[in-house]
């Protein structure tokens, strides 16, 4: 297990390095100079050159890249060109919105998808089992931002039950107001994510239903629910763990999009504002942190799957011997 952990950590570090290189190159391929964010229209060449020196865009690309990597190694994401605020501090404030939105949406998606996925597999020959499968397919096909607009139209404009957007100025110092503001964004992401996750739960459950160990348990006198809970859940959860990692990463990325729909002060609005203002440190910081979180989610899902499924550990032990 220790050798596997060291290997996965090395892969994580290499993936993060490659992502940093790609991020640096892509941002430098954009037209224009980041120094333009600091100068006004009609600035003279001396002012432009001073701005380029301030942001470091006058240096050779190799030196810029080494400075970029050195800053990332210290987790120094720089300072915003526009606001002058450290990017790390700004991202920490924004994560206070994005992380709860992601986690709560993901948990709600699991609560919806797991029981419905099991019902869709066990009762596939009934009309409601087929209906659940059809509705999940429709949920996958609908863009997440369209679901958000639809929920706003129903619950904010017509019924006026929830706000259409925004976040309390006091943030989580007003927990009830913060949760109230996140209800529709959470529902928006959960509807789409649960539709996707439900398919995998249904597929894993159908594999369990046709397994020999479940038939053996039934033959030994256990009822179907008992056999499914005792033997099916653990065996069926192993392949789902890796899917949960992918879905959690997708939930995080979906939250970044949904924040724009509901005018939430999270990473999504920070990223779009940075792009509009050509604020390179903000854009680099948000993309780097987002990439890091996605990689960490995948890393955690791999470890969890290995801990739950003893067959993976046995396979690795057999390969070493």
N, C-alpha and C positions, 0 to 999 in steps of 0.2 A: 504493500500500500504506500509506503514511504517513497519507493522508487517511482511509482505512478504519480504521486503528488508532485515530486520534483520535476518530472517530465512535463506534467500539465502546467506547472508554473513557468517553466522555460518556454513552452508554446504560447502561454499567455503574454509573457514579456516580448517575445518575437512578434506576435500579432499586434501588440500595441505599438511596437517600433515601426512595423510596416504601415499601420494606420496613420501614424504621425508623419511618415514620409509622404504618403498619398495626400494627406490633408495639407501639408506644406506646399506640395507641387500644385495641387488644384487651385489653391487660393492665389498662388503667384501667376497662374495662367489666366486669371480674370483680367479683363482690360482695365487700364487706368493704374494709377499709383495710389497706395494707401495714404500718402501724404496729402492727397486732395481733400481728405476729410478735415484737415486742419487749416486750410487756406480758403479764403473767399474768392468769389469770381473776380477776375481782373487783377489777381495778385501778381507782383512783379517777379522776375526770375530769382532774385535774392531771397524773397520770402518763400518761394517754392523750394529752393535748395535748402533753406534752414529747416523747413518742415520735413523734407526728406531725411535730413541728418537727424532730426529728432526721432523719427520713427524707424530709422535704420534702413530705409529702402535704397539709400545711396551706396550701400555696401555690396560686394559681390555676393551672388546667391549662395555660394559655399559657406561664406562667413555668416550670412543670415541664417542658414540652416543649422550651423553649429550653435549659434546663439539660441535658436529656437529649441533645440534638443536640450541644451543646458538649462534653459528656463523650465522646461517640462520635468527634467530630472529633479529640480527643486520644487516642483509643483507651483511654480510662479507663472501664472497665465498672463502676466502683463497688466497694463493699465489702459482703461478705455480711452480712445482718442477724443471722444466727445465729452463724456462726463468727468473724466479724470479719476474715476473710482476704480480701485483694484478689481480685476475681472473675477478673481477667486471669491471675493466677498459678495459681489453681485450675483454670481452663480449660486452661492450658498443660500442667499435670500430667495432666489427663484426656485431652488430645489425644495424649499419649504412648501411650495404649491405643487410642483410636478410630482414629487415622490409620493405624497399622500394620495394624489389623484390616481397615480399609477397603481399603487398597492391596493387601494379600496376598489378600484375598477376590476383589478385582477381577481381579488377575493370574491367579489360579486359574480364575476364570470364563472368561477369555479363552482360556486353554489348553484348557479343556474345549469351549467353544462353537465356536471357529474350525474345528478339524479335523472335529468332528462335524457342524457346519453344512454344510461343503463336501461331506462324504460324503452327508448327507441330500439335497443337491441333485443331485449327480452320479449317485448310485445311488437316485434316487427310485423307479425301477421295480423295485427289489429289496426283499425283505422287511425287511432290516435298515435300509434307508433310510427306509422307512415307519415302522418301529419307533422309530427315533430321533425322528422328527417327533411321533409319538404320546406318547412319554415326555416330550418337551419341553413339550407342551401340558399334561400332568399336572403338571409341575414349576411351570408358571406359575400353575396353579389352586390350588396348596397354599400357605397362609400361611407366611411365613418363621418365625414363632415355633413353628408346629406341626412344621416340619422340625427345628428345634432340639430340641424335646421328644422327637421320635422318635429322633434321633441320641443324645441323652442316655440314653434307655431302652435302646438297643442297645449302644452302646460304653462307657457309663459304669456302667450298672447291671447289665446282663447279662454283658457281656464284661469289664468293668472294665479297659479298655485306656487310657482317658483320663479326666481329672477331669470331674465334672459341672458345675463352675463355679469361680469364684474366680480370683485372680491373685496371683502371688508378692508378698510384702510388700516385697521389695527391688526390684520392678519389673524394668526392663531391665538392672539390675545383675546379674540372674540370667537371661541370655538364653535358655538352654536351658529353664529353668522357665517363662519367659514364653511362648516359642513352644509349649511343650507345653500350656499352659493355653489357648492360642488355636486349637488344632487343630480342635476341634469347632465353635466359633463361625465359623471361616473356612470350614469345609465347609458349614455351615448356609447362610451367605450365598451362597457360590459355587454351590450346587445351584440355588437360586432364580434368581440373576442369570444363570447360564449358560443356563438354560432359556429365559429371555426373549431373551438375546442370540443364541442359536442360531437363532431364527426369522429375525432380520434377516440373519444371515450366509447362511442358506439362500436367502432371497429375493434377496440381492445376487448370490449365485453363480448362481442360475437366470437372472438378467438377463444375466450375463456369458456363460453358455452359449449364449444365443440371439443373441449380438451378431455383427455383420458382421466386426469385426476379429479375432475368434477363429476364425471360419470361414476368413478370408483367411490367417491364420497356419498353419492346418492345411493349406490348399491349397498353401502354399509349402514344405511338407515337415516342419514341426515336429510332434512328437508331441503328443498331447493334454495330458500333464502339462507339457511345455515351454511350450506356448501358454498354458496356464492360469496358470503361474507368471510368465511374462514379460509377458503382456498383461492377464491377467484380474485378478491380485491388486491391481495399482495402481488399475485402473479400478473394481474392485469395492470397494476400501477407502475411496474418497472418500465415498460416502453412509454408510458404516459409522462414520466418524469422529464425525459429529454424534450418532449413536446411542450411541457409546461415552461421550460426554460425559453424555448423559442417564442411561445405565446407571451411570456412576461416581457421579453425584449420588444415584441410587437406592440404590447400594451403601452410600454414606455414611449415608443416612437409615435403611436397613435395619440398619446396624451399631448405630445408636442404639437400635433396638428389641431387637436380639439381645443387647446388653449386659445388658439387664434379665433376660433368660432365663438367662444364664450368670453373673449376679452379677459383672460386670466393672466396675471403677471408671473408666468412661469418661464421655463427655458424656451418654449416656442416663440413667445412674443419677443424675448431677448434676442433670439437668433434672427428673426425677421427684421427687427429694428436695426440690428448690427449690419445686416445685408443692405438695407435701405440707406444707411448712413455711411456705408463702407468702413465700418469700425472693425478693422481686422482682428484686434485682440479679442473683442467680444465674440466674433464669429469663430475664431480658432478655439477659444476657450469652451464655448458651448459644444462644438463638434467633438472636441477632444474628450470632454467629460461624458458626453453621450456615448461615444465609442467605448470609453473605459467601462461605463456601467453595463453596456450590452455584453462586452467580453466577460465581465465579472459574473453576469447572470448565467452565461453559458458555462463558465468554469464551475459555478456552484451546482448547476443542474447535472453536470457530468459526475461530480463527486457524490451528489445525492443518489443518483442512479446506481453508482458502484456500491454504495453502502447498503442500498435496499436489495439489490439483486446479487445474491451470493454466486450465481453462475459466472458473472463477470470476474469476480475475484478468483474463482477456481480456474477459469480459463487463463488468466494471467499467470497464476501459479504453475499451471501445466506448461505454459509456453516457456517459463524460466527454467523448469526442470528438463 
